[in-house]
């Protein structure tokens, strides 16, 4: 939803197909994306095999630019061996705009940070993308791309709907070996301002009549 928002600022149309609430198969997806120029997959470790299979099958049927991002891509460009064109590492709002510039012929792929790609059949990994210094500069997530009424967290007892998730910060100061979060966010902790978070809360309550908000921060409310 954040990526949709930053692309919307550039008058680029986007859609989200969330298989956790929309039960579609490969043939449905293939038919839907025929009208698109770029498709991007979010991938966690448990989804890696499926995403790789989808990338390969899509490329067999369509000439479309395929991106993969998410926790499973950290230090893992292997999606490129399954017909993915660009693997995005880490924070994506700046990178996705640079990829659009590349697609439109306005930037060379060698100028994009935070990605891996193939050149002469060799995997090239660029330097890390610069982190966004001021999170308040980001537009709020574009929640119009999903149907909020279908979302519910069964682990949150007593919650009410409509329900949304939100983050007030990015990063974690801990370095747990089993967790990819510190690497995704560059071992740094950044916070949005209180006013910015409250403005987003006001927006979802007024626009979507939200009754329950689940904050998904790795570390919530600490000072740094």
Secondary structure, DSSP 4 states (H G I P E B T S, - for coil): -HHHHHHHTTT-------TTTS---HHHHHHHGGG-SEEEEE--GGGHHHHHHHHHHHHHH---EEEEESGGGTT--GGGGGT-SEEE-S--HHHHHHHHHHHTTSS-GGG--SEEEEETTEEEEPPPPPPPS-GGGSPPP-GGGS-GGG---TTSTT--SSEEEE-SEEE-S---TT-SHHHHTTT-EEE--HHHHHHHHHHHHHHH---EEEE--SS-S---
